[in-house]
Amino acid sequence: MDATTVLADISGNIGTVGYGLAAIGPAIGVGIVVGKTIEGVARQPELQSKLQVLMWIGIAFTEALAFIGIATYFIFQG
């Protein structure tokens, strides 16, 4: 097995590993956003509706990072 074969094997699987690593960031981000929203509602229950709307917007932007990771995998696959 020469160096060219080894590089071909690594590059074939690196996209899957890359997406797995790219999904860690949004998962942590969503956890932080939801946790802070729960904390905010616990402190001021009257702001629940406003905080919930902001939470969903934050989750949407955070999950966009995961979709960018998926798209990057398909763009550079080839």
N, C-alpha and C positions, 0 to 999 in steps of 0.2 A: 504494500500500500504506500503510494508516494504522497507527497505534500499536496498535490492537486486534488486527489481523491478526498483527503481529510478536509480540505477547505470546502469542497462541494457538500460534504455531509454536514458540516457546521452551518453553512449558509442556508441550507434547506430547513433547518430547525430553528434558526435564530429568530425568525418572524414570530413564531409561537411564543418563544420566551420573551421577546420584546413586547408583545401585546400583554402578556401576563404581568410584566413589570409596569407597563403603562396603566394597567387597571388598578394598581395599588394606590396611586395618587388620588384618583377620583373616589375610591372607596374610603380613604381616610378623610378626604374633604367632605363627603356627604355625612360621615359620622360626626365631624366637628360641627357642621351646619345644623344638623338635627339636635345634637346635644346642647348647643348654645341656644337654640330656639326653646327647647324644653326648660332650660335654666331661666330664660327670659320670661316665659309664661309662669313659671313658679314664683318669680319675683313680682310680676305685675300681670295678674290674670286678665285684667280688663284690656290688655293689648294683644290678646291671643289672635284675633282675626288679622290684625296688621302683621304680626310676627309670622303667622302661618303663610301669608302671601309672600313675604320676603324669603321665608324658608324654601318655598317651592321654586322661586326664581333662582335662589342660590344653588339648589340641587340641579336645576336645569343647566346652569352654566358649568357646574362641576362635572356633570355627566357628559357635557359636550367634549371634555377632554378625552373621555373614553372613546367616543365616536371618532375623534381625530386619530387616536391610536389605531383603531380598526381600519380607518381609511388609509392611513400611512402604510399599514401592512399590505393592503391590496394594491396601492400605488407602486410600491417598490418591489412587489412580487413579480418575478418575470425572468 
